[in-house]
Amino acid sequence: MVPSDFLNYMVENKLGGRPLEAFCEVVPSVYEGYGLEIGGPSGIFKSKAPLPIYALARRIDIVDYASNTIWSSRRPKYPIFGSDRPLVNFIISDATNLASIPDLTYDFVACSHVLEHIANPIKALFEWKRVLKKHGVLILVVPDKSCTFDHLRPVTSFEHIVNDFLCNIAEDDLTHLKEVLSLHDFDYDPCAIDRDQLQLRCKNNFKYRAMRHHVFNSDLLERALRYTGFEVLARDYCPPFHLVSIASKA
């Protein structure tokens, strides 16, 4: 374990700000650890952000479904670490199939605002658990729908995402297309796209991966984590729209 006085030192001298209370649960795994980020880099993980894993990790690999995506221009530029840190290893792979990564590889897996874009989130969680070392941690962030363009949509039922897993739903699934198109609140959409653009993007979601298949709250996230064999260590909220869960692989 990392002693509390060392954590205070990191906060005062390295991070430049106090992280979320839940972050203390993962410092022992993140500090000088080897991690995997799904779909990054992400602003919430930078040095002065609420979950500052970039400042503490020894190395972080990044996995994404393609080398160029609609998100690329909005993500932080490489390298994500300082000049004394190695560049990341960029892995092209679906988040539900990390076949190129051996079991028990990483000390931690981090994921911000990606799980809701995955058609089969339970399958993804099982895969992320597989590549974690024993007692490795998952740092998971999903949007709080109440402050996003999904605020009119219902929270997805736990039974639904389990059924998606049991039926081995693939990433080209469009089950939620009608709901997304009918309940999307354009006044809350920072991308300022119009309805025709949204429809085109969603109908071609396997290419763009921008559609939010599922709507999570903290309870659904916890049930999904427990179903996949994680122990939930902490839940937190980072305004205005980040729901944070920290979980451990048994």
N, C-alpha and C positions, 0 to 999 in steps of 0.2 A: 504493500500500500504506500501511496505517496503521503508523507506526513503533512499535517495541516499547516505547519509553518512554511513548508516549501510551496504549498498551494498559494498561500498569502504572498510569498515572494514572487511567484509567477504572475499573479494578478497585478501586483504593484509595479513590476519591472519589465514584464514581457508582453502581457496582453493589452495593457493600456486601458483597461476597463473591467468591471466586474461581470463575469459570465452568469448565465442563469444558474440558480441554485441546483437544478437537476444535473448540471454539467459536472459537479463534484463527484457524481457517481461514476463517471467514466474517465476521470483524469488518470488513474492508475493504468488503464488499458491504452489510453491515447498517448501519454507522455513517452516519447521515443519509440512509439509503437508503429507497426506496419499496418496500414489501413487501406480500405477500398471505398471509394465514393461512387455511388450510382448516379450517373447523370450530372456530375459537377463540371467545373467548380461552382460553388454556391456562396453568395455573399454572407449568409448566416454563419459560415464556418471560418471566416477570416479572423485576423488577430484581434480586432477590437469589437467583434460581433458577439452575440449571446452564446454561441457554441464554438469557441475558437480552436478547433482542432488543427488548423493549418500551422499555428504557431508552435504546437507541441509535438506533433507527430514526426517520426523519423522519415517516413515516406508514405505517400498516398497514391495508389493507382486509381485511375478513373475509367469507368466503363460507360459506354453509350452505344445506342443502337446503330449509329452512323457517325462518320467523321465530321460531316457537316449537317447541322439541323437548324430548324427555325429558331432555336434558342441560342445558337452559337454567338451571335452578335451581341446578345444581352448578358453574356457570362463574363466573369473576370478574365483578364488576359493571362496567358502563361508567362513565366512560371508562377504558380500560386504560392510558392515559398519564397523566402529571402534568397540572396545570392549564395548563402552557405548551404542551401538545401538542394538535393538532386531534383531534376525534372521528373514529372510523373510518368508512369507507364500508361499509355492510353490504349484501352482494350475495346475493340468493336464487338459488341455482343448484345443480345437481348437480355434484359434484366432477369428474365425468367429462365434463362439457359446460359450459365457461366461454365460451359463444358471445358473451356480451355484453362480453367483455374482449378488446381487440385483441392481436395478436401483439406480443411484445417490450415489454411494459408494465412489468414489475417487476424490481427489482434482486435480490430474493430471494423465495422461496416457503417458508413454514414449515407444518408439519403434525405434530400430535402425537396419537397414538392414534386415527387416523381410517382409515388405509390398510387396516387389517384389516377394517374395516366396509364396504369397497367391494367389490362383487361382481366388478368388472372393474378390478383395480388397475393393470394395464399401460396400459389406456386412460386412466386418471387420470394416470399419470406422463407419458404423452405430452402430455396437455393442459396439465399444469403446466409442462412444458418449453416448450411453445408460447408461454405468456404471459411467460416469463422473457426478459430481455435476454440478448444474447450474453455469455457468461462469468458470467451470473447464477448464484446458488447455491440449492440446495434443502436445507433443514434438516428432516430426517425422523426422527420418533420413533415406534417401534412397541413394543408390550408384549413383554417376555420371558416366554414362556409358563410357564416353570418356577416363577414366583411368582404365577401367576394361575389363575383357574378353568379355563383351557384346558390345564393342564399334562398332562392325560391324552391330549390330542389329538395326532396326528402333525403335524409341520411339513408344510405344503402343498408339493407338488412344483412345481418350476419349470415343468415341462411342463404342469401343470394350469393355472397362471395364464396361460401363453402361449396355451393352447388357448381359455381364456375370452376372451382378446382376439381371437383369430382368428375365433371364433364370434360375436363382438360380444355377449357376455352382457350382459343389462340388469340394472338394480338391483332388479328384482323376482324375481331368481333365488333358488331355495330348494334348490339342489343339496346344500348342506352341512347342511340342517336335521336330518336323522337323526343325523349325527355330533355336531352341537352338543347335541342333546337327550340323547343317550346318554352323552356323555363330559363333560358339564358338572359340575364339582365344586362343589357348593353350599357346602361348608365354606370355599372360597376366594372366595366371591362377596360383595363389600362391600355390594351392594344388598339382600342377604338376601331375594330373591324365592323363591317356591316353584316346584315343577316345573310346575304348571298355569299360573302366571303367565308362566314362561319360554316354555312352548309357545305360549301365546296371543300373546306379544310377538314371537316368532320367526316364527310363521305370518303375522303382519301386519307383517313386517319393512320392507316398502316404506314404511309409515307411520312406524314407529319408528326404523328404521336402527340398531338396537342389536345385532343378531346379528353376531358376528365370522365372516365368511365364511371367512377364511384365517388360518392360523397361520404367522407369520414367525420366522425366526432371522436373524442377521446375514448369513449366506452367501446365503440366498434373497433378502434385500433387495438385496444387492450385485449378484446376477445380474439381478434385475429392473431395477435402475438402469442397468446396462451395456447391457441389451437395448434400453432406451429412449433410449440415446445420451448418458447422463450419464457424467461422469468422477468416480469415487468419490475424494474427497479425504481422508476420515477416517472411522473407525468408533470408537465409544466406548460405554461402559456406565455408566449412572447408576442405582445401586441404589435400590430393590429390583427395579424391573421396567421400566426404560427402555432400549431399544436405540436408539442414535443413529447415524445416517449423515449425512454431509455430502457433497454432490455438486455438481458444476459442469456447467453447460451449455456444450458446446464452442463 
